[in-house]
Amino acid sequence: MMSLLSRYICHYFLRFFCLGVGIGMALLLLVESFDRLDNFIEHQVPWRDAVRYMVLRLPQNLFYMVPVACLLASVLTFSVLSKHSEITAIRAGGVAPLRLARPLFGLAGVGCLLLLLAQEYLLPYANQAHHLIWRTRIRHEQVDMHAGLFKRGAIWYRAYNRIWSVQLSEPLHNRLLGVTIYEMTGDGWMRRRYDASEAIWEPSGWRLLQGTLHTFDAQQGFVGAPESFAERRVAFPERPAEISALRKQPDEMGIREILAYVQQLRRQGLSAALYAVEFHGKLAFAAVCLVMVGFGVPLALRSNRSGGMARAVALTLACGFSYWIVHAIALAFGQTGQLPPVVAAWFGNVCFGAGSVYLAARAR
């Protein structure tokens, strides 16, 4: 009997899930299209580039809609069952309504796995692609795809008469680590070489910390002894955004890549709070499908006792927005160091998980 009921419940759930994803994606696409329309018109973007940009935005939008659709589907499934008195019939058959939610947790688990795989193998590439289209085809920024290379901790970048070698970049702080700058003459001979443990970009230029300066003569020999410095300012015009490795934002990095970056920062004794929050945030958001199903089922059972389906849907929307607000605020506290990264990333999940336990206890 439970197998038959499970298939029946899953059929309802998947139908409402697909409906929720479809409606949500359509609304997001409509809102973003109107939001970007001014940019498309202002920069006279060809329609093909505009369409490519919007298509590449779809994976990220779908990623955001899956947990919301899980919440909506779980609420509507049990609201429909209650409306047709099927919950009453199931109770009469000796089956507790909350037991019916077990197969839904299995489906939510599949959703969690798919979100994890998407964050590792799909979203980083889709986000890189639509960011590149936005910068080059829409904003018409000059980007040399071969100017900078990002490979396993090694960045090489050439601009004007300088060649930059960087061991590690910290984009959100406009900081480079393990920096060597080769300043060349017009004939390609080395004039000066800066070695610095750290370089920080500011509006007035670059600030090099804890390094040495080597000066070379026309025969490429050293001119005097190396000059050591604790801090030295240089007015190089290059900006962090011009170095391709610094364009890689957290949403362009997979889970393993961002974890490796966090570990590398910590090995060098640097603060990794921002990227640690992003790493745990990726894991927490994938797990939210389970939380939403656990929250939506008892919410539907309680709401239909005192307000019907309309009230249940309204509560669903309110709860979905509430989760986003709580999650965003907690992440902000984590990024500023006021909360540990694990606490900041999982705070929203824990709050709604506790709420689902409370609602389940009251629904029995």
C-alpha positions in Angstrom: 0.0 0.0 0.0 2.8 2.4 0.9 4.5 1.8 -2.5 1.2 2.8 -4.2 0.8 5.8 -2.0 4.4 6.8 -2.5 4.1 6.7 -6.3 0.9 8.7 -6.0 2.5 11.4 -3.8 5.6 11.6 -6.0 3.4 12.1 -9.1 1.7 15.1 -7.5 5.0 16.4 -6.1 6.8 16.2 -9.5 4.0 17.8 -11.3 3.9 20.8 -9.0 7.7 20.9 -8.9 7.8 21.3 -12.7 5.0 23.8 -12.6 6.9 25.9 -10.0 10.2 25.7 -11.8 8.5 26.7 -15.1 6.6 29.7 -13.6 9.6 30.8 -11.6 12.0 30.6 -14.6 9.5 32.5 -16.7 9.2 35.3 -14.1 12.9 35.5 -13.6 13.5 35.7 -17.3 10.9 38.4 -17.8 12.3 40.5 -14.9 15.9 40.2 -16.0 15.0 40.9 -19.6 13.3 44.2 -18.6 16.2 44.9 -16.2 18.8 44.5 -19.0 16.8 46.1 -21.8 18.2 49.5 -21.1 21.8 48.2 -21.4 21.0 46.3 -24.6 19.5 49.4 -26.2 22.2 51.8 -24.9 25.1 49.7 -26.2 23.2 48.7 -29.4 23.7 45.0 -28.6 22.9 42.6 -31.5 19.9 40.5 -30.7 22.0 37.3 -31.0 24.4 38.4 -28.3 21.5 39.5 -26.1 19.8 36.0 -26.6 23.1 34.2 -25.8 23.5 36.2 -22.7 20.0 35.4 -21.5 20.4 31.7 -22.4 23.6 31.5 -20.4 21.8 33.0 -17.4 19.3 30.2 -17.4 21.4 27.7 -15.5 22.0 30.1 -12.6 18.3 31.0 -12.5 17.3 27.4 -12.5 19.7 26.7 -9.7 18.0 29.4 -7.6 14.5 28.1 -8.4 15.0 24.5 -7.4 14.7 24.9 -3.6 11.8 27.3 -4.0 10.0 24.8 -6.3 10.6 22.0 -3.7 8.9 24.1 -1.0 6.1 25.0 -3.3 5.6 21.5 -4.5 5.5 20.0 -1.0 3.0 22.5 0.1 0.7 22.2 -2.9 0.9 18.4 -2.8 -0.4 18.1 0.7 -2.8 21.0 0.2 -4.5 19.2 -2.7 -4.7 16.0 -0.7 -6.3 17.8 2.2 -8.7 19.7 -0.1 -9.9 16.4 -1.6 -10.2 14.8 1.9 -7.5 12.2 0.9 -5.5 13.0 4.0 -8.5 12.0 6.1 -8.9 8.7 4.1 -5.2 8.0 4.6 -5.5 8.6 8.3 -8.4 6.2 8.4 -6.2 3.6 6.8 -3.8 3.8 9.7 -1.1 5.8 7.8 0.2 9.0 9.4 0.3 11.9 6.9 3.9 12.7 7.8 5.0 9.2 6.7 3.8 10.1 3.2 6.6 12.7 3.1 9.4 10.0 3.1 9.5 9.5 -0.7 9.6 13.3 -1.1 12.8 13.4 1.0 14.3 10.9 -1.5 13.4 13.2 -4.4 14.8 16.2 -2.5 18.0 14.2 -1.9 18.3 13.8 -5.7 17.8 17.5 -6.0 20.6 18.2 -3.6 22.9 15.9 -5.5 22.0 17.6 -8.8 22.7 21.0 -7.3 26.1 19.9 -6.1 27.0 18.6 -9.5 25.7 21.7 -11.2 27.9 23.9 -8.9 31.0 21.8 -9.8 30.5 21.1 -13.5 28.0 23.5 -15.0 27.5 26.8 -13.2 31.2 27.9 -13.2 31.5 27.6 -17.0 28.1 29.2 -17.6 28.8 32.1 -15.3 32.2 32.7 -16.9 30.6 32.7 -20.3 27.8 35.1 -19.5 30.2 37.4 -17.6 32.5 37.5 -20.7 29.6 38.3 -23.0 28.5 41.0 -20.6 31.9 42.6 -20.6 33.0 42.2 -24.2 29.8 42.1 -26.3 27.5 44.3 -24.2 29.7 46.7 -22.3 32.3 46.6 -25.1 35.2 46.5 -22.7 38.6 45.7 -24.1 39.6 42.2 -22.9 42.7 40.4 -24.1 41.9 36.7 -23.5 45.6 35.9 -23.8 46.9 38.6 -21.5 46.6 36.6 -18.4 46.7 32.9 -17.5 45.3 31.3 -14.4 46.9 28.0 -13.7 47.4 26.3 -10.4 48.7 29.3 -8.5 50.7 30.8 -11.4 49.6 34.0 -13.1 51.5 35.6 -15.9 50.4 39.0 -17.2 52.0 41.4 -19.7 51.0 45.0 -20.0 53.0 47.9 -21.6 56.6 47.3 -20.7 56.0 45.2 -17.6 55.6 41.5 -17.0 53.8 40.4 -13.8 54.3 37.0 -12.2 51.9 36.3 -9.3 51.7 33.2 -7.2 48.2 33.8 -5.7 45.4 36.3 -6.2 42.8 37.5 -3.7 40.2 39.2 -6.0 37.8 40.5 -3.4 40.6 42.4 -1.6 42.4 43.6 -4.7 45.5 41.9 -3.5 48.3 39.8 -5.2 50.6 37.6 -3.3 54.1 36.4 -4.2 54.6 39.2 -6.9 57.5 39.7 -9.2 57.3 42.6 -11.7 59.8 42.8 -14.6 60.1 46.3 -16.0 61.5 46.2 -19.5 63.0 48.7 -21.9 61.6 49.4 -25.3 64.2 47.0 -26.8 63.1 44.2 -24.5 66.0 44.4 -22.0 65.3 44.2 -18.3 65.5 47.5 -16.5 64.2 46.8 -13.0 62.8 43.8 -11.1 60.5 44.2 -8.1 60.0 41.2 -5.8 57.3 41.7 -3.2 55.5 39.4 -0.9 52.3 41.3 -1.4 50.9 43.9 -3.8 47.7 45.9 -2.9 45.9 48.0 -5.5 44.5 51.4 -4.5 43.1 54.2 -6.6 46.4 56.0 -6.4 48.4 53.0 -7.7 50.0 49.8 -6.3 51.5 49.4 -2.9 54.2 46.8 -2.7 55.0 45.3 0.7 58.1 43.5 2.0 60.2 43.2 -1.0 63.4 44.1 -2.9 64.2 46.2 -6.0 66.9 45.1 -8.4 68.2 47.6 -11.0 70.0 46.5 -14.2 72.4 48.3 -16.5 72.6 48.0 -20.3 74.7 44.8 -20.1 72.0 43.3 -17.8 74.3 43.4 -14.8 73.2 44.6 -11.4 73.6 48.2 -10.6 74.6 48.3 -6.9 73.1 46.1 -4.2 69.4 45.2 -4.1 67.3 47.8 -2.4 65.1 46.3 0.3 61.8 48.0 1.3 59.0 47.4 3.7 56.6 49.4 1.6 56.9 51.0 -1.8 54.4 52.8 -4.0 54.5 52.5 -7.7 52.2 54.3 -10.2 51.7 51.4 -12.6 48.4 51.9 -14.5 47.4 48.2 -14.5 44.3 47.5 -12.4 43.2 44.2 -10.9 40.3 43.9 -13.3 42.8 43.9 -16.2 44.5 40.8 -14.9 42.4 37.9 -16.1 43.1 35.8 -13.1 41.5 38.4 -10.9 38.3 38.3 -12.9 37.4 34.9 -11.5 34.7 35.4 -8.9 33.4 32.8 -6.5 30.4 32.1 -8.7 32.9 31.2 -11.5 34.7 28.6 -9.3 33.6 25.0 -8.6 33.4 23.6 -5.1 36.7 21.8 -5.2 38.4 24.8 -6.7 37.2 27.2 -4.1 38.1 24.8 -1.3 41.7 24.5 -2.7 41.9 28.3 -2.8 40.8 28.5 0.8 43.4 26.0 1.9 46.1 27.8 0.0 45.2 31.1 1.7 45.3 29.5 5.1 48.7 27.9 4.4 50.1 31.3 3.8 48.6 32.6 7.1 46.0 34.8 5.3 42.4 35.4 6.1 40.2 33.1 4.0 36.8 34.1 5.6 35.3 35.4 2.3 36.0 32.3 0.3 35.3 29.9 3.2 31.8 31.5 3.5 31.3 31.0 -0.2 32.5 27.4 0.0 30.1 26.5 2.9 27.4 28.6 1.3 27.5 26.4 -1.8 27.1 23.2 0.3 24.4 24.7 2.4 22.3 25.9 -0.6 22.5 22.5 -2.1 21.1 20.9 1.1 18.3 23.4 1.4 16.1 21.2 -0.8 15.8 18.7 2.1 15.0 21.6 4.5 12.3 23.0 2.2 10.5 19.7 1.9 10.7 19.1 5.6 9.3 22.6 6.2 6.6 22.6 3.5 4.8 19.3 4.4 3.9 20.2 8.1 3.2 23.8 7.0 0.6 22.6 4.5 -1.0 20.2 7.0 -1.4 23.0 9.6 -2.4 25.7 7.1 -5.2 23.7 5.6 -6.7 23.2 9.0 -7.1 27.0 9.3 -7.1 28.7 6.0 -7.1 26.5 2.9 -4.8 26.3 -0.1 -4.6 30.0 -0.7 -3.2 30.6 2.7 -0.8 27.8 2.3 0.6 29.3 -1.0 0.8 32.7 0.6 2.8 31.3 3.5 5.0 29.4 1.1 6.0 32.7 -0.7 6.5 34.4 2.7 8.7 31.6 4.0 10.7 31.4 0.7 11.5 35.2 0.9 12.2 34.8 4.6 14.8 32.2 4.0 16.6 34.3 1.4 16.7 37.3 3.7 18.0 35.2 6.7 20.5 33.4 4.5 21.8 36.7 2.9 22.2 38.5 6.2 24.0 35.5 7.8 26.4 35.3 4.8 27.1 39.1 5.1 28.0 38.6 8.8 30.3 35.8 7.8 32.0 37.7 5.1 32.8 40.5 7.5 34.2 38.0 10.1 31.4 38.6 12.6 30.3 34.9 12.3 32.4 31.8 11.6 32.0 30.7 8.0 30.2 27.4 8.9 27.7 29.2 11.1 27.1 32.0 8.6 26.5 29.5 5.7 24.3 27.1 7.6 22.4 29.5 9.8 19.4 29.8 7.5 19.2 26.0 7.1 19.4 25.4 10.8 16.7 27.9 11.5 14.3 26.5 9.0 15.2 22.9 10.0 14.3 23.7 13.5 11.0 25.3 12.3 10.2 22.2 10.3 10.7 20.0 13.4 8.4 22.3 15.4 5.7 22.3 12.7 6.0 18.5 12.4 5.5 18.0 16.1 2.5 20.3 16.1 1.0 18.5 13.1 1.0 15.1 14.6 
